[in-house]
């Protein structure tokens, strides 16, 4: 791995005739392989009036195929100690697992079958519907979840794909039936948009070959491209309170809309965010709110760039008596960063950290697979691990501080508070 | 392939035990320092002190002033953390190999030179109370705390690791510092180093950093033995919420006790194999679609999730089955179906096919949960602290050697009605419940530091 880090991951990247892309990287660190197969069928593709379709599909897609029953799939997975993970992200739906090297071929074939030929049995749909509704009810009783979902709904209003609840609502989940799920699969699952990533104790050429065997004869039309609109600019400060008087602690989300992953200022923004709310124990925010004032067990900022403009959200969990003081402290740190900027020392420290943490990020098969998926999704290139230090090194203090002045404006913050606070 | 080669073992003159495993795959090293002190060592009135001490051990030392803490490991791209649970407190750093000396320096400072500034102790009091309140927001954690407290009458495993609120409000800086000084001695610790290192070099450096720390009298641990439970116990938490939860907890063998590994296989049959790594495996869902309780409860449309929890511990602890009731399903129905399956295993044992599948699952999990220097280092130190590193090295064989008769015997002995505590979280409709101030609620599970 030492050599790999210096020379780069250098995976094999091969496009099949049907347009599917296979990326394979051999690593013998453990006798296991991570397989991750993704299609652009995330929650952002949900019909505007039926949020929750992609999430629902993720819960049922692996519960039966045209040639295998749900029980057969269960037996195949459980007898090998494998748990299949199907995740509906905003833009992609990812089917992944880690398996023993000896099970690679079997698991790749199963994933291909699940992705290509789901049978979506009615009985499975009914079972998963109940699970999803229970999960939504649990989220409704979770202040952290309420604060974040409401924050996104405010930042991305009017049916914007980033503002909709990923699981949908109880009402929309009730509307989602087999025809809706079948249509979503038909419209969004196509070979030309398929990405297969295999990392681990398998010869890379063999991984490509096996992927070709199970996906190569798949034919289909390209899915229509998804356009993510820019959200309306926020011109004023907004605060929304969601009283949950049965809870002990309040959760705060405090955010701004920012940039997309493809924006050239992404690396400067990553460094800015690291200084603000990540470095060590929550960056400047952690220094102030947790370390100096002892107000919160957790406080941090999360910057999650995506295909479209995405948010920077500051999160904190505090006693209800400290909500106002915590928000004032966040205001102070945000304002100070915009006014005075980050220091050269802070920028250098965050840069060292982000570059230095790469060997940890790329230590495990799953870590490498996630990294390579992201490289492909955002067109970063298969040598991104080699170029990333340079891209971070190129960021200047002025670039980071210009972003701070432009985006970190308390007067345009969107704030949500969920917990035992604010009820009349 | 064995899931773990034997580490090199060394002792310093002051009694510090060192376990080293060289793995030259990634340019990384993981350093963990483990102490045989956890919430089981706390006296009434001082519950939560182990965890609070752990927090204080990130607050500066004689040679790492408070303002130098930030960035001390991040400058190597590293991460650091710690956690406290019933038997143990541990600290870790994982960073590039060139940080080895820095990591050992940090751990030596943490062992010997914590500052415990009064102002920092006060500030951390509210941070920990915030952590407690955050846990209390989760009904499942509330229920776990109540069930654990009901299951133990004599053994201190019954109180939550984070402590009772009144103790957290009352304890003083002197309580913290004296506890720290009593337990943080080299002959009560194990240092684990795994990664791209040279073992001889590690021992030399460890001797340089730790060698002058004097040993002390190792505190005697709890002598209380939990008496046999004579009948089923039940607890009901009624609180505003949206979802109902069920827990069924059985007194379970210690890691070295008779029946631990058979029970691990029983859990795989009931809820799918989790493996044995608290730090890693419990973040990955188990393979459980064909597991008996999953089929009865989730596929039976009574529950939205079911999980089993069995961890290696120094003394007999609990095997806990946790169920989230499906919207619209009564707890009575969920409990009836769950107990029916559990009682069937107690009566009939498991089939040989189920046993083979459980062994296969655990064989795979042992590979998956030892996939990084951090995870391997955790396992070496965890097992050494609760039993011995030799136990860790033998878990693969022990799992494979469990017989169908041993499973049947363990199931009949452990999964008895009289040995269980049943807990319900009954949600009261929002707006119709009482709103009491935060009291003693918190997670009964491990609590992470920092």
Interface residues (C-beta under 8 A of the other chain):
Chain A: X1 X2 X5 X29 X30 X31 X32 X70 X71 X73 X74 X75 X77 X78 X79 X80 X81 X82 X83 X85 X98 X99 X100 X126 X127 X130 X131 X133 X134 X135 X137 X138 X140 X141 X142 X143 X144 X245 X246 X247 X248 X249 X279 X280 X281 X287 X290 X291 X292 X293 X294 X295 X296 X297 X298 X317 X318 X319 X349 X352 X353 X354 X355 X356 X357 X358 X359 X360 X362 X363 X364 X365 X366 X419 X420
Chain B: X1 X24 X25 X26 X27 X28 X58 X69 X70 X71 X74 X75 X76 X77 X78 X79 X94 X95 X96 X122 X123 X124 X125 X126 X127 X128 X129 X130 X131 X132 X133 X134 X136 X137 X138 X139 X196 X239 X240 X241 X242 X243 X272 X273 X284 X285 X286 X287 X288 X289 X290 X291 X298 X299 X301 X304 X305 X324 X325 X326 X327 X328 X357 X360 X361 X362 X363 X364 X365 X367 X368 X370 X371 X372 X373 X427 X430 X433 X435 X438 X441 X450
